[in-house]
């Protein structure tokens, strides 16, 4: 069914996508997609970077400095 898709058809589809979304939005979507793929690969490889911030202990309102 989809085996007959060639270069002219792909170019037409890309032109339609460009007209619908514009170059700015396509660039943002591509960047976010790249970040998502990178995060997914890092998750699969087991690289755990400690990027979490430890919360500060609650301040005692009765204590003065």
N, C-alpha and C positions, 0 to 999 in steps of 0.2 A: 504494500500500500504506500509506504513512505520511501520506498527504494528508488523512486524516480525523481527525487528532489535533486536538482543540480545547482550550479552556481547562479544562473539567472534568477531562479526562484528565491534563493537565499538573499541575494542582493535586494530583491523587491521587498522581502520581509524586513530586512534591516532598514530600508528607506522608510517603510511604514512605521516602524518602531521609533525611528528618529523623528519623524513628523509628529507622532503622538506625544512623545515625552520630552523632546528637546535634548540638546547636547549636555546641558548642565545637569539635568536630573539623571541622565544615563551615566554620567561620570560619577555622581554620588552613589548611585546604586551599585556600580561596578566596584567602587572603593569599599563599600560596606560588604559586598559579597566576598571580596578578597580578604578582608579582615575576618569574616566568619569562617572562611575556609582555613585560614592560618590558625585560628583558635581551635578549630576542629582537629587539625593535624597535630597541634601541640597537645591536645587532650588525648589523642590516640597514642602518641609517643610516650606519654607518662611524665612529661616535664611539668613538674608542679612548682611554680614560682610563688613564693609567699608574697602576695601583693595585698594581703588583707591588713587593715589598720586595726591595732588593738584599741579597744575603747578605753577611755580614761575612767578611773573609778569615780563614782558619784561624789560630789562635794558635800560635806556636812554643813548645813546652813548655820549650825550653832558654833562652828569653829571660826575663829578670827585669826588673821595673819599679823 
